[in-house]
Amino acid sequence: MKGYAGRIAHIDLTRGQTGEYHLSEADKAAHVGGKVLAAKIIHDAFTERVEAYSEENLIVVTTSPLNGSGLPCSSRFNVSTISPLTGLLTSSNCGGPFGLHLKRAGFDGLVIAGRSETPVYLDIEDGEIAIKDAADLWGLTTSKAQARLSAGKKRGTLSIGPAGENLVRFAAVMSDERALGRGGIGAVFGHKSLKGMVASGTKKVDIADRKRLKKLSKWWVENLQSHELTGRQLPTYGTGGLLSAMHFKGLLATKNHARGSFAGFDRISGEALRDNHLESNKGCLTCPIRCERRIEHEGRIIKGPELETLTLLGANLENDSLPVVNAMNHLADETGMDTISLGATLAFAMELAEKGLWDIDLAFGKTENLLETVKRIAYREGEGDQLAEGVRRLAAMKGGGDFAMHVKGMELAAYEPRNAHGMGLGYATASRGGCHLNAGYLVILEGLGFQVEGTKKKGKAAFTVMLQDVMEAVSAAGICLFTTYTMLPSFITKKPSGRRSRFTNRILPGLGPVISFVNRHKGLLPLKMKSVLPYPDALSLVTGERMTIGRFMRMGERGFNLERLVNLRQGLTMDADTLPQRHLVSHWQEGKDPVDLVAMRNDYYRIRGWDDTGKPKQKTLKKLGMHQDTAG
């Protein structure tokens, strides 16, 4: 197959050895790349539970055949491992430059096992990999370490910071200023004494039909730039442009998810960031959207906060100071921490203090000591040592389980689900825990695109399954998930209260049975539907292999089921497919019901082809081309 570099490296840090990981053409075709291919590798590597902090745990870095193709937004790469935060499979997708440089170095991926006794980094260049001493890098911030690794040359770099070295359970890995954020991947790097990697090379991607691909790329860029969301809102306001809408629709996580709106929303919004702090726009490599905010901080131009950060370090702490959010975001990037889990953990600690369960100097709305607290977490100093464990473990130590805002051990993202029950179902069923993207992002139908009634359950399970599979497949293809915004018709995004929009929002929930049929019979979907899903066309033109929309979505479904099988082996039960008690027992707005999860979850299992306990049925695995013993 074209589009691949042709090699995956196997690296044993214990023995200091490098070799080849062999992948069949059939596995390439069935799993493509990214998180789906990584799930396949991790699934096949073990037959029993694996501890995150063990030599047996793997770090799997994967690219995609679309990386290096020149297509818009095609720089995404993936890192997967067993999470020290959840004990389950976690994956993180990144738009930093490392993935493209890894492919140029001649590798589609890396499978890293073992544990070094001393700090090391990987030097990857033109088909060769060396394990080198990183003693002089240990202790450095992520930006300083990457500067040392790149040595002033155009290379792709990955690095952890002090948080990863100190095994903060939500530590991130940085590529340039982009984060592999969720699930504590940085802590696994730290446990393996792996400070980072640097990659460079001259290998070019072999494209099956370059002429037609160039034509598709031109159309795709024009489509993205002409769409209301990817052509106007994201470039103008960044992802923070959604924050105001979330406030007005009661979707903005506030005060540890006690509420869905924040009185000071306008001071931390995308509009406020643009008006008061924005220096310029920037995008990931090959991205025409350019949603990244470049802001001034202490005499330097740095990456500004995204929506999740603005919410979790802002509204969720009742912090309306944008300069403080900016500073916390930068410190988290430099020390290498996930800002979502960081904000959720701080909010939980504040509520513990408010309820008299922990004598700690943290309070909602108090900002004076936040930066110092973030630093203490990264270095596990004082109370930071306990905060570094994350919400689930902190609740086990201090109490407060009823308001511990996590799913499966992963802290919730920015979207308050009591006004978006489909989003709540997605949180509950997401493979890696309280993740908005792995959840399927149904909130896009429940107020942030379409205006489907968020507190009704009709049709929500079917749409959740479909969107989870689509996002799984898009991630595997190496394309930014923001490109899926163009699936929303222009008349919806430009005139959400227009007649056609209102009619569409009324009929969508009733399409649940149709979407369920499509989920079960994806093979019936047509070959070409470029205006809705251009990804299958792109994969066909790059690899030379026929890819229909049905096969594309089936690949996403295959990945989601592989992740489920890994998690079941890790000890997951259906009891973990739930939400925090706060979301299940009450609503923050009087007269409204909390999330009706059980009925939606039962529908979800049925549509997925799982049994009543949430385990994939053998006929489901057979349909996906997975062996009958795959679940074993």
C-alpha positions as CSV (number, residue, x, y, z in Angstrom):
1,M,0.0,0.0,0.0
2,K,1.2,3.5,-0.8
3,G,1.1,6.3,1.7
4,Y,3.2,4.5,4.3
5,A,6.8,4.8,5.1
6,G,6.9,1.0,5.4
7,R,8.5,0.5,8.8
8,I,7.4,0.4,12.4
9,A,10.2,0.3,14.9
10,H,10.2,-1.8,18.1
11,I,12.3,-0.2,20.9
12,D,13.3,-2.0,24.1
13,L,14.5,0.5,26.6
14,T,15.4,-2.1,29.2
15,R,17.9,-3.8,26.8
16,G,18.8,-0.7,24.9
17,Q,17.9,-2.4,21.6
18,T,15.9,-1.4,18.5
19,G,14.4,-3.6,15.9
20,E,11.4,-4.0,13.6
21,Y,7.7,-4.4,14.5
22,H,6.1,-6.4,11.7
23,L,2.7,-5.4,10.5
24,S,0.8,-7.2,7.7
25,E,-0.8,-5.4,4.7
26,A,-4.1,-6.8,5.9
27,D,-3.7,-5.0,9.3
28,K,-2.8,-1.8,7.5
29,A,-5.9,-2.0,5.4
30,A,-8.2,-2.8,8.3
31,H,-6.8,-0.3,10.9
32,V,-5.2,2.4,8.6
33,G,-3.2,4.2,11.3
34,G,-3.5,6.5,14.3
35,K,-5.4,5.4,17.4
36,V,-7.1,2.5,15.7
37,L,-3.8,0.9,14.6
38,A,-2.3,1.6,18.1
39,A,-5.3,-0.2,19.7
40,K,-4.6,-3.2,17.5
41,I,-1.0,-3.3,18.5
42,I,-1.7,-2.9,22.2
43,H,-4.5,-5.5,22.0
44,D,-2.3,-8.1,20.4
45,A,0.6,-7.5,22.7
46,F,-1.0,-8.8,25.9
47,T,-3.3,-11.6,27.1
48,E,-3.9,-10.2,30.6
49,R,-4.1,-6.9,32.6
50,V,-1.1,-4.6,32.3
51,E,-0.1,-2.0,34.9
52,A,0.6,1.5,33.6
53,Y,3.8,1.7,35.6
54,S,5.5,-1.5,34.4
55,E,8.1,-2.6,31.9
56,E,5.4,-4.5,30.0
57,N,3.4,-1.4,29.3
58,L,3.9,-0.1,25.8
59,I,4.0,3.4,24.4
60,V,2.8,3.2,20.8
61,V,3.3,6.2,18.5
62,T,1.4,6.0,15.2
63,T,1.1,8.2,12.1
64,S,-1.3,7.8,9.2
65,P,-1.0,7.4,5.4
66,L,-2.4,10.9,5.0
67,N,0.5,12.5,7.0
68,G,2.8,14.1,4.5
69,S,0.2,14.0,1.7
70,G,-0.2,17.8,1.7
71,L,-3.9,17.6,2.5
72,P,-5.3,20.2,4.8
73,C,-5.1,19.5,8.5
74,S,-3.2,16.3,7.9
75,S,-0.4,16.6,10.5
76,R,-2.1,14.7,13.3
77,F,-0.3,11.8,15.0
78,N,-1.2,9.6,17.9
79,V,0.3,8.2,21.1
80,S,-1.4,5.4,23.0
81,T,-0.6,3.5,26.2
82,I,-2.2,2.1,29.4
83,S,-3.1,5.2,31.5
84,P,-1.8,5.7,35.0
85,L,-4.8,7.9,35.6
86,T,-7.5,5.3,34.6
87,G,-5.8,2.0,34.3
88,L,-7.4,1.7,30.9
89,L,-6.2,2.3,27.3
90,T,-5.7,5.9,26.6
91,S,-4.8,7.7,23.4
92,S,-3.9,11.3,22.6
93,N,-3.9,13.0,19.3
94,C,-1.6,15.9,18.5
95,G,-1.1,18.4,15.7
96,G,2.6,19.2,16.5
97,P,5.3,18.6,14.0
98,F,6.7,15.3,15.3
99,G,4.4,13.0,13.3
100,L,5.4,14.4,10.0
101,H,9.1,14.3,10.8
102,L,8.8,10.8,12.1
103,K,7.4,9.7,8.7
104,R,10.1,11.6,6.9
105,A,12.6,9.7,9.0
106,G,11.1,6.5,7.4
107,F,8.8,5.3,10.2
108,D,5.0,4.9,10.4
109,G,5.2,4.3,14.1
110,L,7.2,3.3,17.2
111,V,6.4,0.5,19.7
112,I,8.3,1.3,22.9
113,A,8.7,-1.3,25.7
114,G,10.8,-1.7,28.8
115,R,12.2,0.9,31.1
116,S,15.6,2.5,31.1
117,E,17.6,2.8,34.4
118,T,18.8,6.2,33.4
119,P,17.2,9.1,31.5
120,V,17.3,8.7,27.8
121,Y,15.8,10.1,24.6
122,L,15.3,8.7,21.1
123,D,17.2,10.2,18.2
124,I,15.5,9.1,14.9
125,E,17.0,10.1,11.6
126,D,16.7,8.7,8.1
127,G,15.8,5.2,9.1
128,E,18.1,4.9,12.1
129,I,17.2,5.1,15.8
130,A,19.6,5.7,18.6
131,I,18.9,5.6,22.3
132,K,20.9,8.4,23.8
133,D,21.7,9.7,27.3
134,A,19.3,12.5,28.5
135,A,20.8,13.3,31.9
136,D,21.4,16.9,30.8
137,L,17.7,17.2,29.7
138,W,16.2,15.8,32.9
139,G,14.6,18.5,34.9
140,L,14.2,20.9,32.0
141,T,10.9,22.4,31.0
142,T,9.3,21.1,27.8
143,S,10.3,24.1,25.7
144,K,14.0,24.1,26.9
145,A,14.2,20.3,26.4
146,Q,12.8,20.6,22.9
147,A,15.2,23.4,22.0
148,R,18.1,21.2,23.0
149,L,16.7,18.3,21.1
150,S,16.2,20.2,17.9
151,A,19.5,22.0,18.2
152,G,18.2,24.9,16.0
153,K,17.4,22.6,13.1
154,K,14.0,21.8,11.5
155,R,13.1,18.6,13.4
156,G,10.2,17.1,15.1
157,T,10.4,16.9,18.9
158,L,8.6,15.4,21.8
159,S,9.3,16.1,25.4
160,I,7.9,15.7,28.9
161,G,8.5,18.3,31.6
162,P,8.9,18.0,35.4
163,A,5.3,16.8,35.8
164,G,6.1,13.7,33.7
165,E,9.4,13.1,35.5
166,N,7.5,13.3,38.8
167,L,4.8,10.9,37.6
168,V,1.9,13.4,37.9
169,R,-0.9,11.1,36.8
170,F,-2.2,13.6,34.2
171,A,1.2,14.6,32.8
172,A,1.3,15.5,29.1
173,V,3.9,15.2,26.4
174,M,4.5,18.3,24.3
175,S,5.3,18.6,20.6
176,D,6.4,22.1,20.0
177,E,3.6,23.9,21.9
178,R,1.0,21.2,21.2
179,A,0.0,18.7,23.8
180,L,-0.5,15.0,23.9
181,G,-2.6,15.8,26.9
182,R,-5.1,13.3,28.2
183,G,-4.6,10.2,30.3
184,G,-1.2,10.8,31.8
185,I,0.9,9.7,28.8
186,G,3.7,12.0,30.1
187,A,3.8,10.0,33.3
188,V,4.4,6.8,31.4
189,F,7.3,8.5,29.6
190,G,8.6,9.5,33.0
191,H,8.3,6.0,34.5
192,K,10.2,4.6,31.5
193,S,12.9,7.4,32.0
194,L,12.1,8.6,28.5
195,K,12.5,12.3,28.3
196,G,11.6,12.7,24.7
197,M,12.3,12.1,21.0
198,V,13.7,14.0,18.0
199,A,13.0,12.9,14.4
200,S,14.1,14.1,11.0
201,G,14.6,12.7,7.5
202,T,14.2,13.2,3.8
203,K,11.8,10.4,2.9
204,K,8.8,11.5,0.9
205,V,5.4,9.9,0.9
206,D,4.6,7.8,-2.2
207,I,1.1,8.9,-3.4
208,A,-1.1,6.6,-5.6
209,D,-2.8,9.4,-7.5
210,R,-1.1,12.7,-6.9
211,K,-2.9,14.6,-9.6
212,R,-6.4,13.8,-8.3
213,L,-5.2,14.2,-4.7
214,K,-4.0,17.8,-5.5
215,K,-7.5,18.5,-6.9
216,L,-9.2,17.1,-3.8
217,S,-6.9,19.1,-1.6
218,K,-7.7,22.4,-3.4
219,W,-11.5,21.7,-3.1
220,W,-11.1,20.8,0.6
221,V,-9.2,24.0,1.5
222,E,-11.9,26.0,-0.2
223,N,-14.6,24.1,1.6
224,L,-13.0,24.6,5.0
225,Q,-12.4,28.3,4.3
226,S,-15.9,29.0,3.1
227,H,-17.7,27.3,6.0
228,E,-19.1,29.4,8.9
229,L,-17.3,27.4,11.6
230,T,-13.9,26.6,10.0
231,G,-13.7,29.6,7.8
232,R,-14.9,32.3,10.1
233,Q,-15.5,31.4,13.8
234,L,-12.4,29.3,14.5
235,P,-10.0,31.7,12.7
236,T,-11.6,34.7,14.3
237,Y,-12.2,33.6,17.9
238,G,-10.4,30.2,18.1
239,T,-12.0,27.3,19.9
240,G,-12.9,29.8,22.7
241,G,-15.5,31.3,20.4
242,L,-17.8,28.5,21.7
243,L,-17.6,29.6,25.3
244,S,-20.3,32.3,25.2
245,A,-22.8,30.0,23.5
246,M,-22.1,27.4,26.1
247,H,-22.8,29.9,28.9
248,F,-26.1,30.9,27.4
249,K,-27.2,27.4,26.7
250,G,-26.2,26.1,30.2
251,L,-23.4,23.9,28.9
252,L,-20.5,25.6,30.5
253,A,-18.9,23.6,33.3
254,T,-18.9,26.0,36.3
255,K,-17.8,25.6,39.9
256,N,-16.9,21.9,39.7
257,H,-19.9,21.3,37.4
258,A,-22.3,22.7,40.1
259,R,-23.8,24.9,37.4
260,G,-23.8,25.3,33.6
261,S,-23.3,29.0,33.3
262,F,-20.8,31.5,34.7
263,A,-21.4,35.2,35.4
264,G,-17.9,36.2,34.4
265,F,-18.0,34.3,31.1
266,D,-17.5,37.4,28.9
267,R,-14.1,38.1,30.6
268,I,-12.6,34.7,29.6
269,S,-14.4,34.2,26.3
270,G,-12.9,33.8,22.8
271,E,-14.0,37.4,22.1
272,A,-12.1,38.7,25.2
273,L,-9.0,36.8,24.2
274,R,-9.1,38.3,20.7
275,D,-9.8,41.8,21.8
276,N,-7.3,42.0,24.7
277,H,-4.5,39.5,24.2
278,L,-4.3,38.2,20.6
279,E,-1.1,39.0,18.7
280,S,-1.7,36.7,15.7
281,N,-3.2,33.4,14.4
282,K,-1.3,30.3,13.8
283,G,-2.3,26.7,12.7
284,C,-0.8,23.3,12.9
285,L,1.3,22.2,9.9
286,T,-0.8,22.1,6.7
287,C,-3.8,23.7,8.4
288,P,-5.8,26.4,6.6
289,I,-8.1,27.0,9.6
290,R,-5.5,28.6,11.8
291,C,-7.4,28.5,15.1
292,E,-4.4,28.8,17.4
293,R,-4.2,31.9,19.4
294,R,-0.8,33.6,19.7
295,I,-0.6,35.9,22.7
296,E,2.0,38.0,24.6
297,H,3.2,36.7,28.0
298,E,6.1,38.1,30.0
299,G,7.7,39.5,26.9
300,R,7.3,36.4,24.8
301,I,4.7,35.3,22.1
302,I,3.3,32.0,23.2
303,K,0.3,29.7,22.5
304,G,-2.9,30.9,24.1
305,P,-5.5,28.8,25.8
306,E,-8.1,26.7,24.0
307,L,-11.8,26.3,24.9
308,E,-11.2,23.5,27.3
309,T,-8.6,25.4,29.2
310,L,-10.6,28.6,29.3
311,T,-13.4,26.7,30.9
312,L,-11.6,24.3,33.2
313,L,-9.1,26.9,34.5
314,G,-11.7,29.7,34.2
315,A,-15.4,29.1,34.8
316,N,-14.9,25.8,36.6
317,L,-12.7,27.6,39.2
318,E,-15.0,30.7,39.1
319,N,-11.9,32.5,37.8
320,D,-12.7,35.4,35.5
321,S,-9.2,36.6,35.1
322,L,-8.0,35.9,31.6
323,P,-4.3,36.9,32.4
324,V,-4.4,34.2,35.2
325,V,-5.8,31.6,32.8
326,N,-3.1,32.5,30.3
327,A,-0.3,32.2,32.9
328,M,-1.7,28.9,34.2
329,N,-2.0,27.5,30.7
330,H,1.6,28.4,29.9
331,L,2.9,27.0,33.1
332,A,1.0,23.7,32.5
333,D,2.5,23.5,29.0
334,E,6.0,24.2,30.3
335,T,5.8,21.7,33.1
336,G,3.9,19.2,30.9
337,M,0.3,18.8,32.3
338,D,-3.1,18.3,30.9
339,T,-5.1,21.5,31.6
340,I,-8.4,19.7,31.6
341,S,-7.5,17.3,34.4
342,L,-5.6,20.0,36.1
343,G,-8.6,22.4,36.2
344,A,-11.0,19.6,37.3
345,T,-8.7,18.5,40.1
346,L,-8.3,22.1,41.4
347,A,-12.1,22.6,41.3
348,F,-12.6,19.3,43.2
349,A,-10.1,20.4,45.8
350,M,-11.8,23.8,46.1
351,E,-15.2,22.1,46.8
352,L,-13.5,19.7,49.3
353,A,-12.3,22.8,51.1
354,E,-15.6,24.5,50.8
355,K,-17.4,21.5,52.4
356,G,-14.8,21.2,55.2
357,L,-13.3,17.9,53.9
358,W,-9.8,19.2,53.3
359,D,-7.9,22.0,55.0
360,I,-6.2,23.4,51.9
361,D,-5.8,27.0,50.8
362,L,-7.9,26.8,47.7
363,A,-11.3,28.5,47.1
364,F,-13.5,29.2,44.1
365,G,-12.8,32.7,42.8
366,K,-9.5,33.0,44.6
367,T,-6.6,33.4,42.1
368,E,-3.7,34.6,44.2
369,N,-2.1,31.2,44.8
370,L,-3.2,29.3,41.7
371,L,0.1,29.6,39.8
372,E,2.1,28.4,42.9
373,T,-0.3,25.5,43.3
374,V,0.2,24.4,39.7
375,K,3.9,24.5,40.2
376,R,3.6,22.4,43.4
377,I,1.6,19.8,41.6
378,A,4.2,19.5,38.8
379,Y,6.9,19.0,41.4
380,R,4.7,17.0,43.8
381,E,5.6,19.5,46.6
382,G,3.4,19.7,49.8
383,E,-0.3,19.4,49.0
384,G,0.6,19.2,45.3
385,D,1.7,15.6,45.9
386,Q,-1.9,14.6,46.6
387,L,-3.4,16.9,43.9
388,A,-1.1,15.2,41.4
389,E,-3.0,12.0,41.8
390,G,-6.2,13.3,40.1
391,V,-9.8,13.5,41.1
392,R,-10.6,9.8,41.6
393,R,-7.7,9.0,43.9
394,L,-8.1,12.3,45.7
395,A,-11.8,11.4,46.4
396,A,-10.6,8.1,47.8
397,M,-8.3,9.9,50.2
398,K,-10.5,12.9,51.2
399,G,-14.1,11.9,50.5
400,G,-16.5,13.8,48.3
401,G,-17.2,11.0,45.8
402,D,-20.6,12.5,45.0
403,F,-19.0,15.5,43.4
404,A,-15.9,13.9,42.1
405,M,-16.2,14.9,38.4
406,H,-14.6,12.0,36.5
407,V,-15.6,9.0,34.4
408,K,-13.5,5.9,34.6
409,G,-10.9,8.0,36.4
410,M,-10.5,10.6,33.7
411,E,-11.7,14.1,34.6
412,L,-14.6,15.6,32.6
413,A,-14.1,18.1,29.8
414,A,-15.7,21.5,29.6
415,Y,-19.3,20.5,28.6
416,E,-21.9,20.3,31.4
417,P,-24.1,17.3,30.3
418,R,-27.3,18.0,32.2
419,N,-28.4,20.2,29.3
420,A,-26.9,17.8,26.8
421,H,-27.9,14.3,27.7
422,G,-26.4,12.8,24.6
423,M,-23.0,14.3,25.6
424,G,-23.5,12.7,29.0
425,L,-24.0,9.3,27.3
426,G,-20.9,9.9,25.3
427,Y,-18.9,10.7,28.5
428,A,-20.2,7.5,30.1
429,T,-19.3,5.2,27.2
430,A,-16.0,6.9,26.0
431,S,-13.2,4.4,25.9
432,R,-10.7,6.6,27.7
433,G,-13.1,8.2,30.3
434,G,-14.5,11.7,30.6
435,C,-13.3,12.8,27.1
436,H,-15.5,15.0,24.9
437,L,-13.9,13.8,21.6
438,N,-13.9,10.1,22.4
439,A,-17.5,10.7,23.6
440,G,-18.6,11.5,20.0
441,Y,-19.1,15.2,20.8
442,L,-22.9,15.0,20.5
443,V,-23.0,18.4,22.1
444,I,-22.6,19.7,18.5
445,L,-26.2,18.6,17.9
446,E,-27.4,19.7,21.4
447,G,-26.6,23.4,21.1
448,L,-23.3,24.1,19.5
449,G,-24.4,23.6,15.9
450,F,-27.8,22.1,15.7
451,Q,-30.4,23.0,18.3
452,V,-31.8,19.5,19.1
453,E,-33.4,19.4,22.6
454,G,-30.6,18.4,24.9
455,T,-32.7,17.0,27.8
456,K,-34.5,14.4,25.6
457,K,-33.1,11.0,25.0
458,K,-34.8,10.1,21.8
459,G,-32.3,9.2,19.1
460,K,-29.3,10.1,21.2
461,A,-27.8,6.6,21.5
462,A,-27.8,6.1,17.7
463,F,-26.2,9.4,17.0
464,T,-23.6,8.8,19.7
465,V,-22.5,5.5,18.2
466,M,-22.3,7.0,14.7
467,L,-20.3,10.1,15.8
468,Q,-18.0,8.0,17.9
469,D,-17.2,5.8,15.0
470,V,-16.7,8.8,12.6
471,M,-14.3,10.5,15.0
472,E,-12.4,7.3,15.6
473,A,-11.9,6.9,11.9
474,V,-11.0,10.5,11.2
475,S,-8.3,10.3,14.0
476,A,-7.0,7.1,12.4
477,A,-6.7,8.9,9.1
478,G,-4.5,11.6,10.7
479,I,-6.8,14.5,10.0
480,C,-7.9,17.2,12.5
481,L,-11.3,16.6,14.0
482,F,-12.3,20.2,13.4
483,T,-12.6,19.3,9.7
484,T,-15.8,17.3,10.7
485,Y,-17.5,20.7,11.4
486,T,-18.1,21.0,7.7
487,M,-20.5,18.0,8.0
488,L,-23.0,20.6,9.4
489,P,-25.0,22.2,6.5
490,S,-24.2,25.9,6.0
491,F,-27.9,26.9,6.5
492,I,-27.6,25.5,10.1
493,T,-24.4,27.2,11.0
494,K,-25.2,30.6,9.5
495,K,-28.9,30.7,10.5
496,P,-29.4,28.4,13.5
497,S,-32.8,30.0,14.2
498,G,-34.0,30.0,10.6
499,R,-37.0,28.0,9.4
500,R,-35.0,25.2,7.8
501,S,-32.8,24.9,10.9
502,R,-35.8,24.7,13.2
503,F,-37.4,22.0,11.0
504,T,-34.1,20.0,10.9
505,N,-33.8,20.2,14.7
506,R,-37.3,18.9,15.1
507,I,-36.9,15.8,12.8
508,L,-33.4,14.8,13.8
509,P,-34.3,12.9,17.0
510,G,-36.9,10.9,15.0
511,L,-34.1,9.6,12.7
512,G,-32.7,7.5,15.5
513,P,-34.0,4.2,13.9
514,V,-32.5,5.2,10.5
515,I,-29.1,6.0,12.1
516,S,-29.3,2.7,14.0
517,F,-29.8,0.9,10.7
518,V,-26.8,2.7,9.2
519,N,-24.7,1.8,12.2
520,R,-25.5,-1.8,11.7
521,H,-25.2,-1.8,7.9
522,K,-22.4,0.6,7.1
523,G,-21.4,-1.5,4.1
524,L,-24.4,-0.1,2.3
525,L,-23.1,3.5,2.4
526,P,-22.0,4.8,-1.0
527,L,-18.4,5.1,-2.3
528,K,-18.4,8.9,-2.7
529,M,-20.0,11.6,-0.6
530,K,-17.1,14.1,-0.7
531,S,-19.1,17.1,0.5
532,V,-19.9,15.3,3.8
533,L,-16.9,12.9,4.4
534,P,-13.9,13.5,2.1
535,Y,-11.7,11.2,4.1
536,P,-12.4,8.0,2.2
537,D,-11.7,9.7,-1.1
538,A,-8.4,11.0,0.4
539,L,-7.4,7.6,1.6
540,S,-8.2,5.9,-1.7
541,L,-6.1,8.5,-3.6
542,V,-3.1,8.2,-1.3
543,T,-3.0,4.5,-0.7
544,G,-4.4,3.2,-4.0
545,E,-6.8,0.9,-2.0
546,R,-10.6,1.3,-2.4
547,M,-12.1,3.0,0.6
548,T,-15.8,3.6,0.8
549,I,-17.7,5.6,3.4
550,G,-19.0,2.3,4.8
551,R,-15.5,0.8,5.1
552,F,-14.2,4.0,6.6
553,M,-16.9,4.1,9.3
554,R,-16.5,0.3,9.9
555,M,-12.8,0.9,10.5
556,G,-13.8,3.5,13.2
557,E,-16.2,0.9,14.7
558,R,-13.4,-1.7,14.7
559,G,-11.2,0.7,16.6
560,F,-13.8,1.5,19.2
561,N,-14.4,-2.2,19.8
562,L,-10.7,-3.0,20.0
563,E,-10.4,-0.3,22.7
564,R,-13.4,-1.9,24.5
565,L,-11.7,-5.3,24.5
566,V,-8.5,-3.9,25.9
567,N,-10.4,-2.1,28.6
568,L,-12.4,-5.2,29.5
569,R,-9.1,-7.1,29.9
570,Q,-7.9,-4.2,32.1
571,G,-10.9,-4.9,34.4
572,L,-13.5,-2.5,33.1
573,T,-17.1,-3.4,33.9
574,M,-20.4,-1.9,32.8
575,D,-20.6,-0.1,36.2
576,A,-17.9,2.2,34.9
577,D,-20.1,3.3,32.0
578,T,-21.7,6.0,34.2
579,L,-21.5,9.7,35.1
580,P,-20.7,11.5,38.4
581,Q,-23.5,11.4,40.9
582,R,-24.0,15.1,40.5
583,H,-25.2,14.6,37.0
584,L,-27.5,11.7,37.8
585,V,-29.4,12.9,40.8
586,S,-30.2,16.6,40.2
587,H,-30.2,19.4,37.7
588,W,-28.6,22.8,38.4
589,Q,-31.7,24.5,36.9
590,E,-35.0,24.1,38.8
591,G,-37.6,22.1,37.1
592,K,-35.3,20.1,34.8
593,D,-34.4,16.5,35.1
594,P,-30.8,15.1,35.5
595,V,-29.3,12.9,32.9
596,D,-31.5,9.8,32.2
597,L,-28.5,7.6,31.5
598,V,-29.6,4.0,32.1
599,A,-32.2,3.9,29.3
600,M,-29.8,5.6,26.8
601,R,-27.0,3.2,27.8
602,N,-29.1,0.2,27.2
603,D,-30.0,1.4,23.7
604,Y,-26.4,2.2,23.1
605,Y,-25.2,-1.3,24.0
606,R,-27.9,-2.8,21.7
607,I,-26.9,-0.6,18.7
608,R,-23.2,-1.3,19.3
609,G,-23.9,-5.0,19.2
610,W,-22.8,-5.5,22.8
611,D,-24.5,-7.7,25.3
612,D,-26.3,-6.5,28.4
613,T,-23.0,-6.2,30.3
614,G,-21.3,-4.0,27.7
615,K,-19.2,-6.8,26.1
616,P,-19.0,-7.0,22.3
617,K,-20.9,-10.0,21.0
618,Q,-19.1,-12.6,18.9
619,K,-21.3,-11.8,15.9
620,T,-20.3,-8.2,16.2
621,L,-16.6,-9.1,16.2
622,K,-17.2,-11.4,13.2
623,K,-18.9,-8.6,11.3
624,L,-15.8,-6.4,12.0
625,G,-13.5,-9.1,10.7
626,M,-12.1,-9.8,14.1
627,H,-11.2,-13.3,15.2
628,Q,-13.7,-15.2,17.4
629,D,-11.1,-15.4,20.1
630,T,-10.3,-11.7,20.0
631,A,-12.2,-11.0,23.2
632,G,-10.1,-13.6,25.0
